[in-house]
Structure formats: C-alpha cells, structure tokens
Amino acid sequence: MAARKINVRETLAAAEAASHAADEQLFDDRRPRDLALVERLFRRALALYREVYGPAHPTVAWVLDRIGFVQHTLGRLDEAESYYLRSLAAWKASGTPVTARVEITLLNLAVVYNTTGRDRLGEAVLAHYDPERLEAGR
C-alpha cells in the first residue's frame, strides 16, 4: 500500500490555525475558556504536525506540552504527566538544544509531581531547570 501524499503547505497551515485558535481560546481572558474545545484543537494540531514532521520535532513537543497543560488545568494530573513526559521525549529525540519551551515543560512536570506528593521527583526535574534559559527565551 502506497503512503498517502500530503500537501505540506496546506497541512502546516491547518495545524498552525488549530494551534493558534487553541492558544487564543486558552489565554484570552476576555471570554470564558472552553477547555474541551482547546483540547480538540490542540489534538488536531498535534495530528497534523506529526503528519508533516513525525514524532520527534520541537513543534510536536510544544503541542504535547500544551495538551498536558490542558489536562493539568482540568485536574487530570496522570494524563498531564504523561503528556509532559512525551513532550520532553520528543524534544530529546529531535536533537534540538534546550529552549525556554523545554524549561516550561520541566516546570509544568515538577508542579504535577509536587501536587501529587512526589516532591523528590519534582526536585529531580527541577535539577535540570535553568531559569536563565527561560528568561532568555522570553
């Protein structure tokens, strides 16, 4: 069976539109958040980005973090942890340098560990955290 050919430009445009709409819905304080919609939009963006980039790409990693953040906000801490770990694995597999976005994922994961009483794991994660890198990325 031949692999399905995709239009990269159209697929990326659709992924970026979904991701942007999710960010707007998540961070626009002028309207109530619809977290179910945000989750659907990020999942759509994730599927499209993976179609173009594969699983080991910084953009895929960042969308995994965003889905983890939604799960975290909804109180689904096990799911949030899973997405944060998958995000970090995608960053590592991509071979790209650590950025401010990686630092955010590390902080998010540490918060989940601390919230669930796993302070030692939270401390271990924070041992890799570099606040200067986070500030440089802003």
DRENTORKOL-3810 file (N, C-alpha, C; in nm, 4 decimals):
REM DRENTORKOL-3810
@n.u->0.0842; n.v->-0.1175; n.w->0.0000; ca.u->0.0000; ca.v->0.0000; ca.w->0.0000; c.u->0.0889; c.v->0.1241; c.w->0.0000
@n.u->0.0663; n.v->0.2139; n.w->-0.0908; ca.u->0.1462; ca.v->0.3359; ca.w->-0.1021; c.u->0.1096; c.v->0.4337; c.w->0.0082
@n.u->0.2105; n.v->0.5066; n.w->0.0554; ca.u->0.1866; ca.v->0.6081; ca.w->0.1573; c.u->0.1055; c.v->0.7224; c.w->0.0972
@n.u->0.0170; n.v->0.7773; n.w->0.1771; ca.u->-0.0657; ca.v->0.8887; ca.w->0.1321; c.u->0.0213; c.v->1.0127; c.w->0.1184
@n.u->0.0114; n.v->1.0788; n.w->0.0052; ca.u->0.0877; ca.v->1.2006; ca.w->-0.0182; c.u->0.0101; c.v->1.3170; c.w->0.0415
@n.u->0.0816; n.v->1.4030; n.w->0.1147; ca.u->0.0159; ca.v->1.5181; ca.w->0.1765; c.u->0.0666; c.v->1.6473; c.w->0.1130
@n.u->-0.0154; n.v->1.7476; n.w->0.1194; ca.u->0.0258; ca.v->1.8806; ca.w->0.0796; c.u->0.0812; c.v->1.9467; c.w->0.2057
@n.u->0.2120; n.v->1.9567; n.w->0.2135; ca.u->0.2775; ca.v->2.0048; ca.w->0.3349; c.u->0.2327; c.v->2.1455; c.w->0.3702
@n.u->0.2283; n.v->2.2329; n.w->0.2719; ca.u->0.1900; ca.v->2.3724; ca.w->0.2983; c.u->0.0485; c.v->2.3800; c.w->0.3571
@n.u->-0.0461; n.v->2.3084; n.w->0.2979; ca.u->-0.1842; ca.v->2.3108; ca.w->0.3475; c.u->-0.1946; c.v->2.2450; c.w->0.4848
@n.u->-0.1225; n.v->2.1366; n.w->0.5031; ca.u->-0.1270; ca.v->2.0668; ca.w->0.6316; c.u->-0.0691; c.v->2.1537; c.w->0.7429
@n.u->0.0439; n.v->2.2195; n.w->0.7148; ca.u->0.1020; ca.v->2.3088; ca.w->0.8149; c.u->0.0110; c.v->2.4279; c.w->0.8432
@n.u->-0.0511; n.v->2.4819; n.w->0.7418; ca.u->-0.1429; ca.v->2.5947; ca.w->0.7618; c.u->-0.2598; c.v->2.5528; c.w->0.8507
@n.u->-0.3129; n.v->2.4343; n.w->0.8280; ca.u->-0.4235; ca.v->2.3852; ca.w->0.9108; c.u->-0.3781; c.v->2.3599; c.w->1.0542
@n.u->-0.2572; n.v->2.3047; n.w->1.0695; ca.u->-0.2031; ca.v->2.2793; ca.w->1.2040; c.u->-0.1819; c.v->2.4104; c.w->1.2790
@n.u->-0.1236; n.v->2.5084; n.w->1.2091; ca.u->-0.0990; ca.v->2.6380; ca.w->1.2729; c.u->-0.2295; c.v->2.7077; c.w->1.3085
@n.u->-0.3299; n.v->2.6970; n.w->1.2237; ca.u->-0.4597; ca.v->2.7581; ca.w->1.2528; c.u->-0.5231; c.v->2.6938; c.w->1.3762
@n.u->-0.5165; n.v->2.5622; n.w->1.3853; ca.u->-0.5728; ca.v->2.4929; ca.w->1.5015; c.u->-0.4978; c.v->2.5289; c.w->1.6289
@n.u->-0.3662; n.v->2.5315; n.w->1.6216; ca.u->-0.2846; ca.v->2.5650; ca.w->1.7381; c.u->-0.3095; c.v->2.7092; c.w->1.7830
@n.u->-0.3155; n.v->2.8000; n.w->1.6874; ca.u->-0.3402; ca.v->2.9414; ca.w->1.7191; c.u->-0.4782; c.v->2.9595; c.w->1.7826
@n.u->-0.5790; n.v->2.8946; n.w->1.7264; ca.u->-0.7147; ca.v->2.9042; ca.w->1.7817; c.u->-0.7195; c.v->2.8484; c.w->1.9239
@n.u->-0.6473; n.v->2.7399; n.w->1.9473; ca.u->-0.6427; ca.v->2.6817; ca.w->2.0825; c.u->-0.5761; c.v->2.7776; c.w->2.1801
@n.u->-0.4636; n.v->2.8365; n.w->2.1400; ca.u->-0.3953; ca.v->2.9338; ca.w->2.2265; c.u->-0.4857; c.v->3.0528; c.w->2.2580
@n.u->-0.5543; n.v->3.1036; n.w->2.1568; ca.u->-0.6449; ca.v->3.2164; ca.w->2.1793; c.u->-0.7547; c.v->3.1807; c.w->2.2781
@n.u->-0.8133; n.v->3.0640; n.w->2.2607; ca.u->-0.9196; ca.v->3.0191; ca.w->2.3498; c.u->-0.8671; c.v->2.9985; c.w->2.4916
@n.u->-0.7451; n.v->2.9491; n.w->2.5023; ca.u->-0.6877; ca.v->2.9185; ca.w->2.6329; c.u->-0.6451; c.v->3.0432; c.w->2.7079
@n.u->-0.5901; n.v->3.1420; n.w->2.6382; ca.u->-0.5277; ca.v->3.2548; ca.w->2.7072; c.u->-0.5999; c.v->3.3884; c.w->2.6919
@n.u->-0.7132; n.v->3.3903; n.w->2.6258; ca.u->-0.7896; ca.v->3.5148; ca.w->2.6119; c.u->-0.8803; c.v->3.5288; c.w->2.7339
@n.u->-0.8441; n.v->3.6207; n.w->2.8228; ca.u->-0.9194; ca.v->3.6393; ca.w->2.9468; c.u->-1.0507; c.v->3.7144; c.w->2.9267
@n.u->-1.0758; n.v->3.7603; n.w->2.8062; ca.u->-1.1996; ca.v->3.8345; ca.w->2.7806; c.u->-1.3194; c.v->3.7426; c.w->2.7606
@n.u->-1.2968; n.v->3.6139; n.w->2.7505; ca.u->-1.4082; ca.v->3.5207; ca.w->2.7303; c.u->-1.3846; c.v->3.3951; c.w->2.8135
@n.u->-1.4908; n.v->3.3245; n.w->2.8445; ca.u->-1.4734; ca.v->3.2006; ca.w->2.9221; c.u->-1.3984; c.v->3.0957; c.w->2.8405
@n.u->-1.3200; n.v->3.0165; n.w->2.9091; ca.u->-1.2438; ca.v->2.9109; ca.w->2.8419; c.u->-1.3322; c.v->2.7903; c.w->2.8154
@n.u->-1.3196; n.v->2.7360; n.w->2.6972; ca.u->-1.3842; ca.v->2.6100; ca.w->2.6616; c.u->-1.2709; c.v->2.5087; c.w->2.6477
@n.u->-1.2362; n.v->2.4449; n.w->2.7597; ca.u->-1.1201; ca.v->2.3558; ca.w->2.7594; c.u->-1.1400; c.v->2.2328; c.w->2.6719
@n.u->-1.2638; n.v->2.1899; n.w->2.6552; ca.u->-1.2888; ca.v->2.0772; ca.w->2.5646; c.u->-1.2541; c.v->2.1167; c.w->2.4214
@n.u->-1.2903; n.v->2.2379; n.w->2.3837; ca.u->-1.2551; ca.v->2.2879; ca.w->2.2505; c.u->-1.1043; c.v->2.3043; c.w->2.2371
@n.u->-1.0414; n.v->2.3601; n.w->2.3382; ca.u->-0.8959; ca.v->2.3779; ca.w->2.3357; c.u->-0.8270; c.v->2.2433; c.w->2.3171
@n.u->-0.8721; n.v->2.1439; n.w->2.3912; ca.u->-0.8112; ca.v->2.0106; ca.w->2.3798; c.u->-0.8287; c.v->1.9544; c.w->2.2391
@n.u->-0.9486; n.v->1.9667; n.w->2.1826; ca.u->-0.9721; ca.v->1.9164; ca.w->2.0462; c.u->-0.8825; c.v->1.9874; c.w->1.9452
@n.u->-0.8708; n.v->2.1192; n.w->1.9601; ca.u->-0.7881; ca.v->2.1956; ca.w->1.8660; c.u->-0.6412; c.v->2.1555; c.w->1.8762
@n.u->-0.5901; n.v->2.1421; n.w->1.9984; ca.u->-0.4504; ca.v->2.1007; ca.w->2.0137; c.u->-0.4289; c.v->1.9586; c.w->1.9621
@n.u->-0.5236; n.v->1.8696; n.w->1.9858; ca.u->-0.5100; ca.v->1.7323; ca.w->1.9349; c.u->-0.5093; c.v->1.7313; c.w->1.7810
@n.u->-0.5910; n.v->1.8163; n.w->1.7218; ca.u->-0.5927; ca.v->1.8276; ca.w->1.5753; c.u->-0.4585; c.v->1.8802; c.w->1.5253
@n.u->-0.4085; n.v->1.9852; n.w->1.5910; ca.u->-0.2781; ca.v->2.0403; ca.w->1.5536; c.u->-0.1699; c.v->1.9345; c.w->1.5681
@n.u->-0.1739; n.v->1.8580; n.w->1.6772; ca.u->-0.0743; ca.v->1.7538; ca.w->1.7000; c.u->-0.0751; c.v->1.6511; c.w->1.5876
@n.u->-0.1927; n.v->1.6052; n.w->1.5499; ca.u->-0.2026; ca.v->1.5051; ca.w->1.4427; c.u->-0.1453; c.v->1.5596; c.w->1.3118
@n.u->-0.1770; n.v->1.6853; n.w->1.2823; ca.u->-0.1283; ca.v->1.7452; ca.w->1.1577; c.u->0.0224; c.v->1.7687; c.w->1.1609
@n.u->0.0726; n.v->1.8210; n.w->1.2714; ca.u->0.2179; ca.v->1.8417; ca.w->1.2818; c.u->0.2929; c.v->1.7091; c.w->1.2719
@n.u->0.2405; n.v->1.6054; n.w->1.3358; ca.u->0.3057; ca.v->1.4742; ca.w->1.3263; c.u->0.3058; c.v->1.4221; c.w->1.1835
@n.u->0.1984; n.v->1.4518; n.w->1.1106; ca.u->0.1902; ca.v->1.4076; ca.w->0.9720; c.u->0.3022; c.v->1.4697; c.w->0.8885
@n.u->0.3363; n.v->1.5938; n.w->0.9196; ca.u->0.4402; ca.v->1.6635; ca.w->0.8444; c.u->0.5787; c.v->1.6338; c.w->0.9002
@n.u->0.5946; n.v->1.6471; n.w->1.0320; ca.u->0.7270; ca.v->1.6424; ca.w->1.0943; c.u->0.7658; c.v->1.5071; c.w->1.1532
@n.u->0.6687; n.v->1.4207; n.w->1.1777; ca.u->0.6969; ca.v->1.2981; ca.w->1.2508; c.u->0.6913; c.v->1.3257; c.w->1.4007
@n.u->0.7238; n.v->1.2256; n.w->1.4826; ca.u->0.7059; ca.v->1.2409; ca.w->1.6276; c.u->0.8158; c.v->1.3185; c.w->1.6994
@n.u->0.9321; n.v->1.3328; n.w->1.6382; ca.u->1.0473; ca.v->1.3936; ca.w->1.7067; c.u->1.0778; c.v->1.5305; c.w->1.6476
@n.u->0.9998; n.v->1.6283; n.w->1.6861; ca.u->1.0180; ca.v->1.7644; ca.w->1.6353; c.u->0.9794; c.v->1.8624; c.w->1.7458
@n.u->1.0486; n.v->1.9761; n.w->1.7568; ca.u->1.0171; ca.v->2.0728; ca.w->1.8632; c.u->0.8719; c.v->2.1215; c.w->1.8623
@n.u->0.8137; n.v->2.1374; n.w->1.7451; ca.u->0.6743; ca.v->2.1824; ca.w->1.7398; c.u->0.5810; c.v->2.0760; c.w->1.7948
@n.u->0.6073; n.v->1.9509; n.w->1.7621; ca.u->0.5291; ca.v->1.8404; ca.w->1.8175; c.u->0.5444; c.v->1.8381; c.w->1.9696
@n.u->0.6660; n.v->1.8572; n.w->2.0165; ca.u->0.6920; ca.v->1.8581; ca.w->2.1611; c.u->0.6128; c.v->1.9690; c.w->2.2296
@n.u->0.6113; n.v->2.0869; n.w->2.1699; ca.u->0.5405; ca.v->2.2001; ca.w->2.2317; c.u->0.3897; c.v->2.1752; c.w->2.2377
@n.u->0.3318; n.v->2.1168; n.w->2.1319; ca.u->0.1883; ca.v->2.0885; ca.w->2.1338; c.u->0.1582; c.v->1.9803; c.w->2.2372
@n.u->0.2461; n.v->1.8827; n.w->2.2528; ca.u->0.2281; ca.v->1.7835; ca.w->2.3601; c.u->0.2262; c.v->1.8522; c.w->2.4965
@n.u->0.3148; n.v->1.9494; n.w->2.5164; ca.u->0.3141; ca.v->2.0250; ca.w->2.6417; c.u->0.1815; c.v->2.0975; c.w->2.6601
@n.u->0.1310; n.v->2.1596; n.w->2.5549; ca.u->0.0057; ca.v->2.2354; ca.w->2.5650; c.u->-0.1109; c.v->2.1435; c.w->2.6001
@n.u->-0.1147; n.v->2.0230; n.w->2.5409; ca.u->-0.2200; ca.v->1.9267; ca.w->2.5765; c.u->-0.2039; c.v->1.8872; c.w->2.7230
@n.u->-0.0790; n.v->1.8687; n.w->2.7663; ca.u->-0.0546; ca.v->1.8394; ca.w->2.9076; c.u->-0.1038; c.v->1.9506; c.w->2.9973
@n.u->-0.0833; n.v->2.0740; n.w->2.9550; ca.u->-0.1291; ca.v->2.1895; ca.w->3.0333; c.u->-0.2817; c.v->2.1902; c.w->3.0453
@n.u->-0.3509; n.v->2.1572; n.w->2.9377; ca.u->-0.4974; ca.v->2.1493; ca.w->2.9422; c.u->-0.5398; c.v->2.0395; c.w->3.0395
@n.u->-0.4755; n.v->1.9226; n.w->3.0299; ca.u->-0.5080; ca.v->1.8133; ca.w->3.1220; c.u->-0.4829; c.v->1.8563; c.w->3.2667
@n.u->-0.3719; n.v->1.9255; n.w->3.2881; ca.u->-0.3355; ca.v->1.9758; ca.w->3.4206; c.u->-0.4432; c.v->2.0710; c.w->3.4714
@n.u->-0.4864; n.v->2.1636; n.w->3.3863; ca.u->-0.5888; ca.v->2.2610; ca.w->3.4221; c.u->-0.7204; c.v->2.1925; c.w->3.4572
@n.u->-0.7494; n.v->2.0825; n.w->3.3894; ca.u->-0.8717; ca.v->2.0062; ca.w->3.4162; c.u->-0.8589; c.v->1.9152; c.w->3.5391
@n.u->-0.7393; n.v->1.9127; n.w->3.5997; ca.u->-0.7176; ca.v->1.8278; ca.w->3.7165; c.u->-0.6858; c.v->1.6839; c.w->3.6831
@n.u->-0.6594; n.v->1.6557; n.w->3.5592; ca.u->-0.6234; ca.v->1.5198; ca.w->3.5155; c.u->-0.4715; c.v->1.5068; c.w->3.5216
@n.u->-0.4212; n.v->1.4921; n.w->3.6415; ca.u->-0.2765; ca.v->1.5005; ca.w->3.6625; c.u->-0.2000; c.v->1.3825; c.w->3.6041
@n.u->-0.2585; n.v->1.2638; n.w->3.6048; ca.u->-0.1901; ca.v->1.1492; ca.w->3.5424; c.u->-0.1723; c.v->1.1714; c.w->3.3927
@n.u->-0.2788; n.v->1.2217; n.w->3.3281; ca.u->-0.2700; ca.v->1.2495; ca.w->3.1853; c.u->-0.1718; c.v->1.3635; c.w->3.1576
@n.u->-0.1760; n.v->1.4667; n.w->3.2428; ca.u->-0.0834; ca.v->1.5791; ca.w->3.2256; c.u->0.0606; c.v->1.5297; c.w->3.2333
@n.u->0.0894; n.v->1.4477; n.w->3.3333; ca.u->0.2247; ca.v->1.3932; ca.w->3.3484; c.u->0.2669; c.v->1.3175; c.w->3.2230
@n.u->0.1772; n.v->1.2356; n.w->3.1709; ca.u->0.2080; ca.v->1.1578; ca.w->3.0510; c.u->0.2414; c.v->1.2492; c.w->2.9329
@n.u->0.1628; n.v->1.3516; n.w->2.9127; ca.u->0.1900; ca.v->1.4435; ca.w->2.8016; c.u->0.3192; c.v->1.5215; c.w->2.8225
@n.u->0.3465; n.v->1.5650; n.w->2.9449; ca.u->0.4715; ca.v->1.6368; ca.w->2.9708; c.u->0.5919; c.v->1.5460; c.w->2.9446
@n.u->0.5823; n.v->1.4203; n.w->2.9872; ca.u->0.6927; ca.v->1.3268; ca.w->2.9626; c.u->0.7101; c.v->1.2998; c.w->2.8132
@n.u->0.6002; n.v->1.2858; n.w->2.7425; ca.u->0.6071; ca.v->1.2653; ca.w->2.5974; c.u->0.6661; c.v->1.3883; c.w->2.5291
@n.u->0.6322; n.v->1.5060; n.w->2.5793; ca.u->0.6885; ca.v->1.6294; ca.w->2.5246; c.u->0.8402; c.v->1.6315; c.w->2.5415
@n.u->0.8861; n.v->1.6004; n.w->2.6619; ca.u->1.0308; ca.v->1.6001; ca.w->2.6864; c.u->1.1013; c.v->1.4951; c.w->2.6011
@n.u->1.0376; n.v->1.3800; n.w->2.5834; ca.u->1.0966; ca.v->1.2755; ca.w->2.4983; c.u->1.1058; c.v->1.3222; c.w->2.3530
@n.u->1.0039; n.v->1.3924; n.w->2.3061; ca.u->1.0073; ca.v->1.4440; ca.w->2.1685; c.u->1.1164; c.v->1.5493; c.w->2.1525
@n.u->1.1324; n.v->1.6360; n.w->2.2541; ca.u->1.2415; ca.v->1.7352; ca.w->2.2485; c.u->1.3761; c.v->1.6650; c.w->2.2386
@n.u->1.3951; n.v->1.5671; n.w->2.3267; ca.u->1.5235; ca.v->1.4965; ca.w->2.3296; c.u->1.5488; c.v->1.4258; c.w->2.1962
@n.u->1.4472; n.v->1.3579; n.w->2.1449; ca.u->1.4620; ca.v->1.2842; ca.w->2.0192; c.u->1.4861; c.v->1.3771; c.w->1.9008
@n.u->1.4389; n.v->1.5004; n.w->1.9098; ca.u->1.4569; ca.v->1.5940; ca.w->1.7985; c.u->1.6016; c.v->1.6409; c.w->1.7856
@n.u->1.6771; n.v->1.6279; n.w->1.8950; ca.u->1.8174; ca.v->1.6694; ca.w->1.8911; c.u->1.8386; c.v->1.8191; c.w->1.8936
@n.u->1.7329; n.v->1.8946; n.w->1.9180; ca.u->1.7477; ca.v->2.0396; ca.w->1.9223; c.u->1.7930; c.v->2.0842; c.w->2.0608
@n.u->1.8587; n.v->2.1991; n.w->2.0698; ca.u->1.9034; ca.v->2.2486; ca.w->2.2001; c.u->1.7846; c.v->2.2792; c.w->2.2920
@n.u->1.8116; n.v->2.2767; n.w->2.4185; ca.u->1.7094; ca.v->2.3098; ca.w->2.5172; c.u->1.6734; c.v->2.4571; c.w->2.5024
@n.u->1.5433; n.v->2.4847; n.w->2.5006; ca.u->1.4934; ca.v->2.6205; ca.w->2.4848; c.u->1.4053; c.v->2.6571; c.w->2.6035
@n.u->1.3556; n.v->2.7803; n.w->2.6020; ca.u->1.2640; ca.v->2.8246; ca.w->2.7064; c.u->1.1398; c.v->2.7358; c.w->2.7110
@n.u->1.0979; n.v->2.6853; n.w->2.5974; ca.u->0.9799; ca.v->2.5982; ca.w->2.5961; c.u->1.0063; c.v->2.4673; c.w->2.6703
@n.u->1.1259; n.v->2.4160; n.w->2.6608; ca.u->1.1607; ca.v->2.2959; ca.w->2.7370; c.u->1.1573; c.v->2.3282; c.w->2.8863
@n.u->1.2073; n.v->2.4444; n.w->2.9218; ca.u->1.2061; ca.v->2.4860; ca.w->3.0629; c.u->1.0634; c.v->2.4933; c.w->3.1154
@n.u->0.9715; n.v->2.5422; n.w->3.0339; ca.u->0.8312; ca.v->2.5491; ca.w->3.0752; c.u->0.7772; c.v->2.4087; c.w->3.0996
@n.u->0.8095; n.v->2.3156; n.w->3.0110; ca.u->0.7642; ca.v->2.1772; ca.w->3.0286; c.u->0.8228; c.v->2.1177; c.w->3.1560
@n.u->0.9502; n.v->2.1444; n.w->3.1834; ca.u->1.0110; ca.v->2.0955; ca.w->3.3072; c.u->0.9382; c.v->2.1511; c.w->3.4293
@n.u->0.9086; n.v->2.2796; n.w->3.4274; ca.u->0.8353; ca.v->2.3407; ca.w->3.5393; c.u->0.6966; c.v->2.2783; c.w->3.5539
@n.u->0.6271; n.v->2.2608; n.w->3.4430; ca.u->0.4936; ca.v->2.2012; ca.w->3.4479; c.u->0.4981; c.v->2.0612; c.w->3.5078
@n.u->0.5952; n.v->1.9823; n.w->3.4657; ca.u->0.6088; ca.v->1.8462; ca.w->3.5179; c.u->0.6411; c.v->1.8485; c.w->3.6670
@n.u->0.7305; n.v->1.9373; n.w->3.7093; ca.u->0.7655; ca.v->1.9477; ca.w->3.8509; c.u->0.6437; c.v->1.9849; c.w->3.9349
@n.u->0.5595; n.v->2.0723; n.w->3.8833; ca.u->0.4378; ca.v->2.1103; ca.w->3.9560; c.u->0.3457; c.v->1.9897; c.w->3.9727
@n.u->0.3309; n.v->1.9103; n.w->3.8674; ca.u->0.2485; ca.v->1.7891; ca.w->3.8779; c.u->0.3054; c.v->1.6967; c.w->3.9858
@n.u->0.4359; n.v->1.6749; n.w->3.9831; ca.u->0.4970; ca.v->1.5872; ca.w->4.0835; c.u->0.4760; c.v->1.6418; c.w->4.2241
@n.u->0.4963; n.v->1.7702; n.w->4.2424; ca.u->0.4800; ca.v->1.8285; ca.w->4.3750; c.u->0.3342; c.v->1.8253; c.w->4.4196
@n.u->0.2423; n.v->1.8504; n.w->4.3286; ca.u->0.0990; ca.v->1.8489; ca.w->4.3605; c.u->0.0527; c.v->1.7104; c.w->4.4016
@n.u->0.1138; n.v->1.6082; n.w->4.3449; ca.u->0.0729; ca.v->1.4701; ca.w->4.3743; c.u->0.1581; c.v->1.4064; c.w->4.4840
@n.u->0.2332; n.v->1.4899; n.w->4.5565; ca.u->0.3099; ca.v->1.4401; ca.w->4.6705; c.u->0.4386; c.v->1.3691; c.w->4.6349
@n.u->0.4850; n.v->1.3863; n.w->4.5134; ca.u->0.6102; ca.v->1.3228; ca.w->4.4716; c.u->0.7194; c.v->1.4289; c.w->4.4635
@n.u->0.7445; n.v->1.4894; n.w->4.5793; ca.u->0.8379; ca.v->1.6016; ca.w->4.5863; c.u->0.9783; c.v->1.5665; c.w->4.5388
@n.u->1.0229; n.v->1.4451; n.w->4.5669; ca.u->1.1586; ca.v->1.4068; ca.w->4.5227; c.u->1.1697; c.v->1.4061; c.w->4.3705
@n.u->1.0649; n.v->1.3569; n.w->4.3051; ca.u->1.0657; ca.v->1.3600; ca.w->4.1585; c.u->1.0614; c.v->1.5046; c.w->4.1092
@n.u->0.9811; n.v->1.5877; n.w->4.1749; ca.u->0.9754; ca.v->1.7289; ca.w->4.1385; c.u->1.1113; c.v->1.7956; c.w->4.1521
@n.u->1.1806; n.v->1.7649; n.w->4.2605; ca.u->1.3146; ca.v->1.8207; ca.w->4.2822; c.u->1.4123; c.v->1.7702; c.w->4.1761
@n.u->1.4010; n.v->1.6414; n.w->4.1403; ca.u->1.4897; ca.v->1.5851; ca.w->4.0379; c.u->1.4682; c.v->1.6541; c.w->3.9028
@n.u->1.3428; n.v->1.6817; n.w->3.8703; ca.u->1.3133; ca.v->1.7517; ca.w->3.7449; c.u->1.3705; c.v->1.8926; c.w->3.7503
@n.u->1.3512; n.v->1.9597; n.w->3.8629; ca.u->1.3999; ca.v->2.0974; ca.w->3.8753; c.u->1.5524; c.v->2.1066; c.w->3.8733
@n.u->1.6202; n.v->1.9954; n.w->3.9002; ca.u->1.7667; ca.v->1.9954; ca.w->3.8920; c.u->1.8134; c.v->2.0233; c.w->3.7488
@n.u->1.7259; n.v->1.9970; n.w->3.6509; ca.u->1.7584; ca.v->2.0216; ca.w->3.5099; c.u->1.7100; c.v->2.1576; c.w->3.4622
@n.u->1.6389; n.v->2.2266; n.w->3.5480; ca.u->1.5782; ca.v->2.3551; ca.w->3.5125; c.u->1.6811; c.v->2.4676; c.w->3.5216
@n.u->1.6819; n.v->2.5538; n.w->3.4216; ca.u->1.7739; ca.v->2.6678; ca.w->3.4182; c.u->1.6920; c.v->2.7956; c.w->3.3992
@n.u->1.6673; n.v->2.8705; n.w->3.5083; ca.u->1.5832; ca.v->2.9903; ca.w->3.4959; c.u->1.6413; c.v->3.0945; c.w->3.4008
@n.u->1.7724; n.v->3.0979; n.w->3.3861; ca.u->1.8319; ca.v->3.1937; ca.w->3.2925; c.u->1.7931; c.v->3.1627; c.w->3.1486
@n.u->1.7859; n.v->3.0362; n.w->3.1169; ca.u->1.7456; ca.v->2.9969; ca.w->2.9814; c.u->1.5988; c.v->3.0349; c.w->2.9577
@n.u->1.5180; n.v->3.0191; n.w->3.0618; ca.u->1.3773; ca.v->3.0569; ca.w->3.0499; c.u->1.3645; c.v->3.2070; c.w->3.0273
@n.u->1.4376; n.v->3.2859; n.w->3.1036; ca.u->1.4328; ca.v->3.4313; ca.w->3.0886; c.u->1.4875; c.v->3.4748; c.w->2.9521
@n.u->1.5900; n.v->3.4088; n.w->2.9043; ca.u->1.6482; ca.v->3.4441; ca.w->2.7748; c.u->1.5515; c.v->3.4184; c.w->2.6609
@n.u->1.4625; n.v->3.3216; n.w->2.6814; ca.u->1.3671; ca.v->3.2847; ca.w->2.5766; c.u->1.2446; c.v->3.3719; c.w->2.5718
@n.u->1.2297; n.v->3.4618; n.w->2.6660; ca.u->1.1096; ca.v->3.5467; ca.w->2.6690; c.u->1.1283; c.v->3.6720; c.w->2.5907
END
